[in-house]
Amino acid sequence: MEYVQEGVRTLHDFGDAHPDAPTDSTSVIVPMTEREHAGLAAERVLSALEVVSPERVVVPLRASEERVGSVVQWLSEFDLPLSVLWCDGPRLADQLATAGLDGTRGKGRDVWLALGIASDSDYVVVHDADAKSYDEYHVSKLLFPLAHGAAFSKGYYARVENDRLYGRLFRLFYRPLVKALAADGGDPVLDYLGSFRYALAGEFATTGRLARRLRIQRGWGLEVGTLGEAFRLVGAEGSAQVDLGIHEHDHRSVSGPSGLSDMSEQVGDALLRAVEDNGHRPAYKRLDSRYRAAAERLVDAYALDSGFNGLEYDRDDELAQIDAYADTIGQPGPDTRLPAWDDAELSPASVAAAAIDDLADETEIEAAAPTVRPT
């Protein structure tokens, strides 16, 4: 057990943390794809939310026209105040194209669409649908610092399964890259980004007001980009991180489409844009070598920690992953972030209306339609 404070306020679960929090004025966003529907992890998440009784659950759903009806039917079976936002509907696509916001589709874009609808609540919680260890206290834990003056909170947890360490993209890419960026001396944004114990966690919470001010990365850079925006808008003093215990998630391969190597390119791009946005100028010529040195030092530490806990550890595999990640490091490409909803050329109400019409063509379940209240 430890109680170390980091550069942001760090809330620990010492074994029985069940804090009171304003769940009844909170919208919970659970991004989902058709492959996750009816899975044990997603069912556990939604069943737990029935106990939480939030003001609303918004599911931004990425699904084909052939599958959307069956997914919405399954979602409607949960006793939840549910709004389904079909992210692939034709009218919604037309709305985005007209506003000049079509472009790359991904998890970040789905969450951005849902934030527009959910941000009329006092608070917004976002978390993934693939956590096999999810429980009903995650929402209240993420909300607790917001009810006590913070504007942004982030979940953190250990990724230990099957007698080995996971969280590879964070351990072997994000963490050493932040260390490499800080090699020439401290910088407030790097101190902030380095304070988060699991910066790539999909679980975070904001006030509704902050949610409308965030620029959002379209894809796998969502989590890191959100940290950069939180630093820009509210800083360390407005942020907190919350202990969510040990998590079990679905795992990805390193190579292949949507593998960790592909994800690292988007994560690295979002990280480097975040530090540039907040005044740090990376030494790109030396960044690759500094990253490798920092990552290899961490491999030694992970090997020792694994041995201490009797876990399996494949040093060669971890070093090979570092090689794959290093190849993706470089100056960020064009800025394709989605704008803050406060600055967008379309309204959440128009998004909701398009989604209602799109779903009406595919399903007769009216309860699934998203609603937006005046802010």
N, C-alpha and C positions, 0 to 999 in steps of 0.2 A: 504494500500500500504506500502511496506517495501523495503529496499535496503541494507539489511544486507549482508556482505561478509562472506563466510565460509572459511574453510581451503584450498579449491580450488576456483579459480576465479568463481564468481557466476554472471551470466548475467540475469537480470530481464526484464520482459515485463511490462512496465508501462502503457500499454494500446494500443500502436500502433507500436510495434516493427516489422518492415519489413526490416531486414538488407540485404544489397547486399552481395552475396556470390558466389563462383565459381561453380555453379551447372553444368556448361557445361564441367567441368573436373572431374565430380563425378559419381561414380557408386552407385546406391541405391539398397540395398538388402532387399527384402520383403519375409521372409520365410512364406510359406503357406502350409496348409494341404487341402486335398480334401473336408473336411467338410466346409471350409471357402469359397470355390469358389462359385461365383455368389451370395454371401451374400451381404447385404447392406453395411456393414462396409468395406469389401474388395473392393467393387465397388467404394466406396467413396475414398479410399486410392489411387487406381489406376487412377481414374478420376482426382484427384488432381495432381498426378504426371505428367499427360499430360500437365498441366499448367506450372509445374516446368521445364520441358524440360531438364532432366539430360542427361549426356553422355550415360548412359545405366541403365536399370533396370534389376537386376538379381533376378529371383524368384526360390529359392531352394524349390522344390515341393515334398512333401511326399504324394504319392497317389498310390492306387492299380493299377494293370495292367488294370483292367476293367474300371477305372475312368480316367486314365491319359489323354486319348485322348480328352474327353469332357472338362476337365479342361484346357488343352492347347488350344483348340478351343475357349473357352471363353476368355482366356487371350489374344489371338491374335486379338481380336476385339478392344482392346485399342490402341490408337495412340501413341505407346511408342517404343523406341529402346530396345526391350525386348529380354532377354535371359532366357529360362526356363531350369533349371537343375533338371532333374528327379532323386531324391535321392534314388529311389527304383528300378532302372533298373538293370538287371542281369549283364551286362558288367561292370558297375560301381562297383557292389558288388564284382566281381572277381578282379578288380583293387585293391580295398581296402584290400581284403583278401590276395592277393599276397604281398602287402606291410606290412602285419601284422597289419592292421588298421580296421579290420571289427568290432567286438564288438558291444556294445550297440548303438542303434539308437535313436535319439531324436532331439529336436530343435537345440541344440548346434552343433551336427554333421552336420546338414543341413546348418547352418550358416557357419561353418568351410569350407565346400565344396565350398560355394559361395564366401567366402573371397579369396580363391585361385584364382578364376576367376576374381573377381572384383578388386583385389589389384594392377592390372596394371594401374588403374586410379590414378590420383594424390590424390584423396580423396574417402573415402568410408563411406556411411551412412547406418545404419541398423535400421529398425523399423518393428514393428509387422503389421499384416494385419487386426487386429480386433478392431482398434480404431474408434469408432463411431463418434468421434469429430475431426478427422484428418483434417488438412488444408494444403494448399500448402506452407505455411511459415515454417513448421517444418523443412524441409530440409535446408533451408537457415539459420535458427536459429542455427541448430546444426553445420553447416559449418563455421559460422562466426568466432568463436574463432580459428579455424584451419587456416583460412586465415590471422590471426593476431598472429601467432607464437606458438599456442598450437598444440599438436599432438593427443590429445584425448578429446572428449567432450561427455557429458552425458545429456540426457533430464531429466527434473523433472516436476511434475504437481500434482495437487490435484485430489483425487479420491473421489468425492462427488456426489452421485446419489440417486434418490428416497428418498430424505430427510434422508440420513444416510451416514456414513463414510464407504468407502471401502479401498482398499489397505491393506487388513488384514495381509497378509504374511509379508509385510514390517513393518507395525505398531506394530504387536503383536509378531513377531518372529525376524526378522533381527535387527531392532533397539534395542530392549532390549538385544539381544545376544551380539551385539557390546558393549553396556554399561556394560554388565556382564564381558566381556573379559577385559575391561579397568579398572575393579574395583581395581586392584593392582597398578594402576598408568598409566600415559600416555605412548603411544608408537606411533612412526610416522605412522605405517601402520594402527593402529586403529583410529588415528586422521583423517587419509585420508578416511578410509571407513565410518567413522561417519560424514564426511562432506557432503555426498551426500544426498540430500533431498528426493530422491526417488531412492534408489540404485537398486531396482528391475525393473526399467523401461526398456523396450525392445528397447528404442531409444538411439543410440549412434553413434558417428562418429569418424573416425581415418584418419590419413594420410595413403596413400597406403603403404608406407614404414613400418609404425607401424603395419598395418594389417598383414603383412607377418611375423612379429616377435611374434605374440600372440599365446600362447598355449590356447586351447579352451576346455572347459568342454563339454561333450557330450549331456547333458540333460538340466534340469531346473536350473542347477548351472551356466549356460552361463553368465548371467548378473553379478553375484558376482565374478565369476572367471575372467571375463574381467577386472573388477576393480582391482583385485589383480595383474593381469598382467600389467595393465597401471601404477600402482604404482611402480612395479618392474622396468619397462622399462623407464618411463618418469617422475614419481614422481608427486607431487602436482604442481610443477612449470610448468609442461607440460600438465596440465589437466584443464578442466573447466566444469561447468554445466550450463544448459540453461533452462530458464522458458518456458514451452510449454503450460501454462494455466491450464485448467481443462479438464481432459480426461474421457471419458466414454468407458469402455471396457466390453467384455464378462466376466461373473463371474463364479467362480468355487465353488463347494461344498467343505467342509472341508474334508470329508471322501470319500472313494471310489477311484478307479483307476484314476490317474492323478488329484486327489483332492489336496487341499492345504496341508494336512498332508503329503502326499507322496512327494509333492514338497518341503516341509520344510526339509525333510531328505537330498535331493540333494543340496538345498541351504545352509544348515548348513555345509555339507561336504565341499562344495566349499569355504565357508567363512573361515572355520577353516584351510583348506589347504592354502588359501591365506595368512592368518596371520602367519602360520608356515613357509611358503616359504620366508616371509619377516622378519624373525627373532624373532617373538613373540612366547613365549612358554606358551600356555594356562594352567591354573590350572584346569584340567579336573575334579578333585574330588569335587571341589566347584562350578563348572560351572552351574549345574542344579539348585541349590538353588539360586545362584546369578541371573540367568536368570529369574526365577519365581519372585523374589523380584523386579527386574527392570521392568518386564512386568506388574506386578500388580500396580506399581506406575504409569505407563503410562496409565493404564485403568482409574485410577482416573482422570488423565488429559484429556483423550479423553471424558470421561463422562461430565466433566465440559465444555469443548469446544463445545460438541454437544448441551448441554443445552443452552449455550450462543447463539448458532445459530438456536435454535428451531428445531434441528434434533432429530430423534429417536435414542435411544441408548440402547442396550440390554447388560447390564453388565454381566449377567450370561452366555450368549452365548460367549462373549469375553473371559471370564475366562475359559470356557470349551475349547475354542480353544487353549489357553495357555497351558492347560494340555496336549492336543494332540500334540502340537509342542514340549513341553519339553521332551516327550518320544522319540523324534528322535535325541536328542542332544548326541553326543559322538565323540570320536576320528575319524578322517576321515579314510575311508577304502582305498583300493588299488587305486593308482593314474592311472586313465584311460583316462586322458586328451589326446586330439589330439595334435600332435606336431605343432610348428610354421611351416609355409609353407617354410621358409628358411631352415628348418632342415628335412623336410619330405622326405620319401623314394619314393615318386611319385611326379609328376609335375602337376600343374594346367592344362597344355595342354593335358596331358593324361586323366585327369578327364573329360575335355571338350569333347575330342574325344569319350570316352566311352559313355558320355551322348548323344552326337549327334547320335551315332549308336543305342542306346537304344530307343530314341525318334523316330527315323526313322522306327522302327518296329511297332510303335503304332500310328503314326500320319504322315501326309504328309506336315505338316506346317513347312517349312524350316526356317522361320523367328524365330522360337522358339529356334533354336540351339544356345548353348553358344559359344562364341568366346574368345580367349585369345591372347593378343598381347605380344611380347617379352618385358620383363621388363629391 
